[in-house]
């Protein structure tokens, strides 16, 4: 380990037990940093970064520390072997430091009370390498741009936890990173970035206690290698609980290419509800297959070999339980077989599926599979990341039609032309919406449900009866479990007690990323009944879709 003398600014090398007590610097790089060769030649005073080095050393002297470690000048980065050893050792170096000084160049000197917003907006909280530099050391002190103290990791723990989502128990070293699921640890890095793509994987080595060779130039493959090493070290199926930011549909590999796919907010279910990683647990009930029938994930040249408990779906795909639970409900993902390589790929990558254990536990059976680890989404890149949705209500009957409620809540707003509209994020869009409509005639109000499948999966749209007091979440599950029928299409007709027809039309424009839903009331007309059924090719349901 190479250290910098805090008074002479000279470098010295130490090995093993001979390493003295030292301070260590955490910072964000800027222009004209003092590099290894600058210190060796003592050619640094003209550099902008010398003020930071000088301030760090001055603080070490005040703390009676003779040695400091600074990444810009204590590593000879011209040596790939030394750089690899340093990066693999860095977590331990920060962990063993007497104190870590965090220099926030973009936070000015504060008065007695710290500006929390200014502190939390520091670039340091968005730098990938600074994650381990925050977690590893026991003592961390934060300094403003002029090296006046702002506080410590202990005194600022709530503000730090609020902005990073790292539990205070980790900050105070009451718990170790290994006490938390892989997915949750990945989420701590989801909003951070590094200059080089590979470093987004290498900066996490210490968080997962992994050592591996550095291969600059391999791009996102570095993050795949990291995940493979994590799986070799232990079984934690939360590593598969990521979400795609590309689309809700299509297929890809079981592993992702960046920690950004583990959002701090959590992973969404199909309903649109977010499930935080800290609330997803390993099951307390035993896995129902005997150990000899189960095979943990094994990385092979062909792909990921593992035993997965699956539920077969009508289209041949699988709902796979990842041995994780949320409130004792099963946390699952979708897998789809690919004829091209005889491997399973992950499908519907925008969300997970939550299954009630009490109802469906016995349906899941063990299945030995070969799964693709990484593959590009098997859909064209979508130029728009959002979808423009419009809802139009029309009535040529005596009744008045109105929108009462939407599930899940999605920000549907009324427009000046009388329609409703919203922009839907394709990365977190629920697969279908339920809308409750009121039909008013005189003093009587009928209520009915119209369900819209955004991606025209099992079905496109349905009209359904609504029983007062029924939770919409329960209706959502009931509707989703309905099997497709021959009459299913993107046009549906139903009849109210008054004889008036409700006509629902779903229109999807994939190329322009637009979706429309038209709900119309059409007055009863005996001569038109047969014509309507024939024209729409939909369903006429005598009295089963309403409440009165």
N, C-alpha and C positions, 0 to 999 in steps of 0.2 A: 504494500500500500504506500502510495507516495503522498506526503503531507507538505504543507507550506508553512514555513516558520512565520509566526504572527508579527515578529519585529524586524527580521532581516529580509523577509520575502524570498527566502531561498528554499529550494525543494530538497527533501530527503526521503529515502525509501526505508520502510520498516516491514518486518515479516513476523507473523505469528504473535507470540507473547511479547515481542519487543515493541509492538505498536503502542505508542504513548496515548494519554488522554487527549482528545481533540474535539474541536467544534466543527460543525459541518454546515455548509451554506445551501439553502434552497432558494431559487430565484427563477425569473424568466429571462431568457437570453435576449440581448439587444445588440446593436451594432458595436463593433470595435471592442469585443470582449478580450480580456487578457488570456492568451492561449499558452500552452505548454512551452513553445519555443520562445515566446516573449519573456517569460520568467527565466528561462535558461540563459537567455542572452542579456537579461536585465534591461530589456527594451520595452517598457510598458507605460511610463508616466504620461506619454502623449495620448494614450488611448482613452476613449470615453469610459470604458469599463473599469479603469483603474480606480475610480472613485468608489465603486462598489467593493472591489477587493480591499481597498484601504479601510473602508468602513467596517467590513467584516473582521479584518485583523484587529482593528482598534477595539471592537467590542470583545473579541477574544482576550485581548490584553487586559481589559477591565475585569473580565471574568477569571483572570489568572490562568489562562490557557495559552500554552506556548505554540500549539499547532492547530492548523485549520485544514479542512479539505474542501476544495472548490472544484466543481466538475470541469470548468473551462480550462483550468491550468494544471490540474493534478493528474490528468490522463494524456498520454501521448496518443492522440487519435490517428496518427499516421501508421500506427501498428495495429493491424486488425486483430491480432491475438490479444494484445493488451486491452483493446476496446471491448472485445468479447468477454474477457475475464472481469473487467470493471463493471460492465452492465449486469453480468450474472452475480456479482458480489455486492452491487450497490445497495440493495435492501438491507443486507447485513451491516454494511458500513454506516448507513443512517441509523440503524437499530443500535449500534454499539457506540455512537457518538455521545459525548457528555451532554451536548446541547445542539439543537438545530436552530440556526438563525434563518428566518424567512424574511427576505427583503422584498417589499412590495413597492416597486419603483413608481407605480401609478396611484399610490395613496399618499397624500401630503400629510404633514405633521398635524396631529389632532390636539384639541384641548383636553381637558380632564375627561370628557365623555366622547367615546368613539362614535363616529358616524357609521352605523351598522350597514346602511345601504352602500356607502362608499367602500367599505371594507369588503363586502360580499361581491361587489362588482369588479374586484381586482382581477387582472388577467391571470394571475397565479392559479385561481380556482378553475381555470379552463385548460390548463396545461397538463398533458398526459403524465409526464414524469413527476409532477408535483403530488400526485396521488400517493405514491409510496413514500414520498418525502414528508407527507403529513402523517401517515399512519405508523411508519416504522419507528421513529425516535420516541423516546419516553418524554423528553423535555423539548418543547417547541416554543420559540419566542418569535413574535411578529414585530417587524420594524417598518416604519414609514420610509418614504424616499430619502429623507435626511438622516436616517438611522436613529430616530427617536422611537422608543418602544410603544407599541399599540396594545399589547397584551400577550397572553400565553394561550397554548392550546387548551389549557384547563379553564382559564377565565373567559375565553371566547368560545367555549365548546358548543353552546346553543346556537350562536350565529353560524359557526362552521357547519354544524349538523344540519341546520335549516337550508343552507345553500348547497351542500354536497349530498345530503340524504345518508351520510355515514352515521350510524348509531353512536351516541355519546359513549357507550361502553367500549367501542373500538378506540375512540379518540383518547379515552382515559386509560386504555390498556387493561380494562377489566375483562375483556374478551379478545380473542385472537381472530384474525381474518378467517382462519379455517373453521371457526365456529359458525360461519354463515354460508348459506347455499351459494353455489357457483354463480347462478343467475343474479343474485343480489350483489355479489362482489363485482360482477361485470357491469352492473348498472351504475356503480360508482364512477365508472370511466366513460359512461355513455355520452356525456356532454363535454368531454375533454378532447383535445386534439394534439397532434404532434406534427412536426415539419415533414418527417419522412413516414410513409405509410407503414413500414415495418415496425417502427418504434411504438405504434399503437398496441402491438402485441408485446414487444420487449419491455415496455414500461410496466407491464403487469406480471412479470416473472416472479417478483418477490411476493406479490399479493397472493399468488397461488403456490408459492414455494417450489417453483419450477426452475430447472437449469437446462438450457438448450443452446445449441450453436446459433450464432447470428449469421444470417444470409441476406445482406442488403442487395436489393434488386429483385427479390421474390414477391414483393407486393403483398397482397392480401393472403397469400399462402402462409405467411408468418403467423397470422392469427389462427389459421386452420391447424398449423403445427402445434401452437399453444394449446388449443382445445384437445387435440389428440393426446398430448402429454398429460393434460389434466385427467383425461379418461383413463390413462394408464396408471395414474397414481391412486385412483379411487373411483367409486361408483356414486355419482350424483347426477340424477337424470334431469335436474333443473337446467343443466347446460343446454337442453333442447328447447327451453321455454323462451325463445326469442320471437320477434315479430318482424316481418318484412316492411320496409318503408317504400316498396315499389308498388305493390297491389295486394288485394285480398285474395286473388285467385292465381292460378298457375301452379307449377311445381318447381321445386329446387332441392338442394341437398339438405341433410339433417343438421349440418353445421352452418353457421353464418360467417361473414367475412370481416366483421367489425363489432366492437362492443357497443356501438351506437344502436344496435338492434335489441339491446336490453334496456329499454327506457326506464329512467328513474321513476316515472309515474306508474309503471307496472305494465303488464301485458293484457290486452283487451280480449274479452270473450266475444262470441258472435253477437250477443245482445248489445254490445257496445260498452258494457261495464268493465272498468279497469280493475285488475287484480294485482295488488302489490306483491312483490317478490317476498317481502318479509312475512306475508300472511299465507304463503304457500309452504306446506310442510311435507316432510317424509311421513308416510302413514304410520299410525300407531297400531293398526290392525295388521296381522300377518298377510304376506302375499300368498295367494291361494294356490300356487303351484308348488310342488315339492322341489327342494333344491336341485335334485338331479335333473329336473326338466328345465331348469333356468340357466341361461348363459349370459353373463354380464357383457357389456359392450367390449368388443375386441377390434382394434384397428388392424386391418389387413390391407394388402396391396389392392384387393378388389373392392373394398369398401368396409363399412362398419357391420360386423357380424354380431347379432345380439338376439336374445329372446324378448319378445314384446307381447304383452297381453292385449289382444285386439278384439274389436267387435266388427264383424263383417257388415258392410253397407251394401245396399242393393246394386250400386254401380260397380262393385268389385273393389272399391277402395276400403281402407281400414280406419277405424277410430282407435288410436293406440293410447293406452294408459301409461303414463310416465312414472308411475309409482310415487306420485306427488298428490297431495290433497289440499283442498281449501274448505274449511269447515266440514271436514270428513266427506266432501264430495270429490269425485275423481277428476284430476286435471289431465286432459287428453289433447292430442294433436291428430291431424289427419295425415294419412299416408296413402300414396297412390302407386300401384305397380306400373312399371314402364316396360313395354315389350322390347324396346330398343336395347336395353342392357340387362333385363331380368332382375332389376333391383327396384327397391321401393324408394320413392322420393317423397319429400314432404309436400303436402298440398294445402291449399287455403292458408297461406302463410301469414295472413294479416291478423290472425287471432288464434286463440285456443278454444277448447270446448270443455265445459263443466258438466259432469254427469253425476246424478244422484246415486250414491253408493248403494243405498237400501234397495233401489229399484233394479239396477242394472249390473251389479257386481258379478253375478253368475254368468252374464252374457259374454264377458271377456274371457278369452281362452288363450293359453300360451301359443306363440307361433315363432319359430326360428326364421329370422329374416336376414337378408343382406341389404343394407341401406346405403345409398349414395351419400358421401360426406359433404361434397360441395359441388354445386352445379348452378349455372346461370338460370334465372327464371325462364321457364319454357313458354314465355309469352313475349310478344314484341314490347319494347320499351314504350311506356305510355307517356306522351308528351305533356299531358296535363296531370298534375297530381291531385286535382280536385274535380268533382263532378257537380255540374249545375242541375239541381233538381227543382222542378216546378209542379205544383198541385193546383188544378183548376176545378172549381165547383160550379155546376150548372143545374138549373131546374126549369123545365117547361111545364111542370105540374103545379098544382095548387100548394103543395107543401114547400116549406123553406128548408134548405140544406145548409148545415153549418158544421165546422170542424170543432170538436170539443177537446180532444186530447191526442197526444202522439207518444208512442213508446217504441224505443227508448227516447228520452229527451234529446233533441237534436238541433234546437235553435231555428225551427221552421218559423218564418216571419211572414206577416201579411204584406202584400205589395199594393201599390196604388191602383193597379188594374183589377184588384179584387182577387188575384191569385195568391198563392203562398210560395215561398221559395227559400232555398238555402244552398250554400256551397258545402259539399260533403268531402271530407278528407278520405281519399281512397285507402290510405294506410290504416285507418281506424274505423272505417265505415261498418256498421252492423250489416249483416247479410239481408235482413229484412226489417221493415217497420210495420207497426200496427197503428192504425188511425181509427179513433172513435168519432163517429158522425152522429149528429142529431137531425132528425127529420120532424119539423114542426107543422102541425095542421090544427088550426083553431087552438085549443088549450091542451092538445095531446102532443107529446114528444116521443118518437120512437128513437131507439139507439141501435146502431149497427156497427160492425167492425169491417174495415177493409184492410187487408194485409198486402203489402207490396214486397216482392222479392227483388232486391236491387240488381242481382246478377242472373236472374232467371235460372236458378238452380233446379231444385225439385219441382217448383211451380213458379209462375210469374206473379199472379195475384189471386186473391180469394176474398169472398164476402162471407161473413160469419155472424151468427147471432151473438148478442151481448147480454149477459146476465148481470144486472146491477150488483155491485159489490165484489165481482170477480177481479182479483188482482191481474193487471195486464201482463205481469211477468209469467203468471201461470198460463194465460191465454197464448203467450208467445211460445212457450214450450209445447203446448197442445197443437198449435198450428204447425210448428216446425216438424213435429213427429208425423204429421199427415203424409201418407204416401201419395205419389202422383196417380191421377186417374185419367182415363182416356179423354175426358172432356176438358182437362186442364189446358189453358191457353193464356194469352195475354189480354183476353177480353172475357169478362164475366157479367152475367145478368142475374139479378135476384128480385123477388117480389115482396113488397111490404103488405101489411094487413089491409091497407086501403086499396090494394090492387096496383098501386104505382110501382113502376120498375126502377130499380137501382142498377145503373150500368157503370161498370168500372173498366177503364182502359189503361193499360200500361204500355208506354212507348220508351224504348231505349235507343239511344244514338251513340254507339260505342266510339266511332271515329272522332266525334266532336265532344265526347265526354258529357253528354246531356241525358237526362232522364225526365219523363213526364208521366203524370198520373191524372186522369180525368175521371171525376165522379159525377154522374148525372142522374137526375130524377126525370123519368119519362112517364107521362100520364097513361093510365090503362086504356087500352083500345082493343076490343075483342078481335077486330079484323087484323090488328097489327101483331097480336101475340105470336102467331106462328112465324110471321115474317121476321120478327126480332130474333127468335130462336135460331132461325136458319141463317140470318145475316151475320149474327155475332158468333155463331159456333160455340156459344158458351152455355152456362148453366141457368136454367130457370128453376128455382127452388120454391115450391109452394109452401110458404109459411115457416121455414126452418131457419131463417136468417135474421129474425127480428125479435124484439121483446115488446110487449104492450101490456 
